[in-house]
Amino acid sequence: MTLLPIAPHSPWLAPLAGYSNLPFRLLCREYGCAVAVTEMVSAKGLVLGSPGTAGLLATCANDHPLVVQLFGAEPEILGQAVIRLKMQGVQWFDLNAGCPVPKVVKTGAGAALLRDLGRLAACAEAMVHAAGRGTVGVKLRLGWSEEALVYATASAHLESLGVGWITLHPRTATQGFSGQARWEHLTQLKQATALPVLASGDLFTAEDGLRCLETTGVDGVMFARGAMAGPDIFARYLALFHGTPAPPRDVAAIHTMVARLAELHTRWGSPRQGLLQLRTLAPRFFRGLDHARAIRAQLMTCRSWEEALMHIAHLEESWSSSSPAARASVWG
Ligand SMILES: Cc1cc2nc3c(=O)[nH]c(=O)nc-3n(C[C@H](O)[C@H](O)[C@H](O)COP(=O)(O)O)c2cc1C
């Protein structure tokens, strides 16, 4: 069994419902992502053969190493799901114990497991039993609410059950995405457990990733919204980590990124999902760049990849032929 890279120089792509599909994961890997996690997959849906679940599990030889994230609240079903996935060649798994979305929580899954640590342990144990020690991670939030921060207790128990690593998003479930991720809890978890700890939470830039690593002592970082704003975050992070020059972030670089995503969607995705991803993801790549509002609006409403790439090519042309002063006025 090969070990998963959990190390400072091995940035992970987070599970991202609706985003971390095969084409997006492949693009992130091309920029240096070391391990990618699928979006959360319902263990029950998988076991019952629900339509749609297979699409979430699409993968290919280059999509490696891959962690499949499951959500569920029934140990037996989670165990069965792992056995099925193992038969399909999946080697690594993750249990979602952090999703605060009502649809998930009301089934007792996701962050609801933080209110029932016995069930959390039983779910993790069933997955470890089916998958093997060290091959299952658990992704936690701090706890359900401020009054019950259970991550340290939960991690100690999970460690004794043969879980391989913990990912911590240091917010409570009731917080959702509000406030700031409290990285000090990453430091505390790292000191309290012998398990490798991955950090997730407010890692919007490569600099955030490195700062989190240095200030908390975690074993590795996981990019989520930072990767949605540009999979090149992996290359920037690795450049910063190794002290080499960062790759440029200009219109040409974004053009290359969107064009490659188009290719990967054509080869590995579905046309419907591809167009949806184009409209929601590509405009994010231009975020933070002043005066890029027009191109973002064009991308959000475009009807094909060809149209999107044409808009970006026009911007690139006017960009490369303009004076530095004019570029500043376009770009800010
Ligand atoms: C659109 C979106 C979808 C997400 N889907 C999942 C998911 O399927 N499973 C999961 O454990 N976390 C999910 N998350 C949480 C992220 O993996 C990550 O923990 C969180 O965004 C904090 O990291 P960030 O602040 O760097 O974005 C999702 C987050 C976003 C923004």
The ligand as an SDF file (V2000), in Angstrom:
LIG
                    3D

 31 33  0  0  0  0  0  0  0  0999 V2000
  -18.5760   25.1790   -2.8520 C   0  0  0  0  0  0  0  0  0  0  0  0
  -18.0440   24.3900   -1.7030 C   0  0  0  0  0  0  0  0  0  0  0  0
  -18.2890   23.0250   -1.6180 C   0  0  0  0  0  0  0  0  0  0  0  0
  -17.7900   22.2740   -0.5500 C   0  0  0  0  0  0  0  0  0  0  0  0
  -18.0230   20.9370   -0.5150 N   0  0  0  0  0  0  0  0  0  0  0  0
  -17.4850   20.1890    0.4800 C   0  0  0  0  0  0  0  0  0  0  0  0
  -17.6360   18.7760    0.5050 C   0  0  0  0  0  0  0  0  0  0  0  0
  -18.2490   18.1750   -0.3940 O   0  0  0  0  0  0  0  0  0  0  0  0
  -17.0910   18.0920    1.5490 N   0  0  0  0  0  0  0  0  0  0  0  0
  -16.3960   18.7260    2.5660 C   0  0  0  0  0  0  0  0  0  0  0  0
  -15.9050   18.0710    3.4820 O   0  0  0  0  0  0  0  0  0  0  0  0
  -16.2200   20.0510    2.5450 N   0  0  0  0  0  0  0  0  0  0  0  0
  -16.7310   20.7940    1.5390 C   0  0  0  0  0  0  0  0  0  0  0  0
  -16.5150   22.1440    1.5030 N   0  0  0  0  0  0  0  0  0  0  0  0
  -15.6410   22.7520    2.5300 C   0  0  0  0  0  0  0  0  0  0  0  0
  -14.1960   22.8700    1.9980 C   0  0  0  0  0  0  0  0  0  0  0  0
  -13.6410   21.6120    1.7080 O   0  0  0  0  0  0  0  0  0  0  0  0
  -13.2790   23.6260    2.9920 C   0  0  0  0  0  0  0  0  0  0  0  0
  -13.1420   22.8670    4.1610 O   0  0  0  0  0  0  0  0  0  0  0  0
  -13.8260   24.9940    3.3310 C   0  0  0  0  0  0  0  0  0  0  0  0
  -14.2080   25.6880    2.1670 O   0  0  0  0  0  0  0  0  0  0  0  0
  -12.7950   25.8290    4.1020 C   0  0  0  0  0  0  0  0  0  0  0  0
  -11.6770   26.0840    3.2990 O   0  0  0  0  0  0  0  0  0  0  0  0
  -11.4430   27.5340    2.5630 P   0  0  0  0  0  0  0  0  0  0  0  0
  -11.8360   28.5810    3.5840 O   0  0  0  0  0  0  0  0  0  0  0  0
   -9.9770   27.5600    2.2510 O   0  0  0  0  0  0  0  0  0  0  0  0
  -12.3260   27.5880    1.3950 O   0  0  0  0  0  0  0  0  0  0  0  0
  -17.0310   22.9160    0.4780 C   0  0  0  0  0  0  0  0  0  0  0  0
  -16.7930   24.2840    0.3880 C   0  0  0  0  0  0  0  0  0  0  0  0
  -17.2810   25.0270   -0.6760 C   0  0  0  0  0  0  0  0  0  0  0  0
  -16.9690   26.5010   -0.7430 C   0  0  0  0  0  0  0  0  0  0  0  0
  1  2  1  0
  2  3  1  0
  2 30  2  0
  3  4  2  0
  4  5  1  0
  4 28  1  0
  5  6  2  0
  6  7  1  0
  6 13  1  0
  7  8  2  0
  7  9  1  0
  9 10  1  0
 10 11  2  0
 10 12  1  0
 12 13  2  0
 13 14  1  0
 14 15  1  0
 14 28  1  0
 15 16  1  0
 16 17  1  0
 16 18  1  0
 18 19  1  0
 18 20  1  0
 20 21  1  0
 20 22  1  0
 22 23  1  0
 23 24  1  0
 24 25  2  0
 24 26  1  0
 24 27  1  0
 28 29  2  0
 29 30  1  0
 30 31  1  0
M  END
$$$$
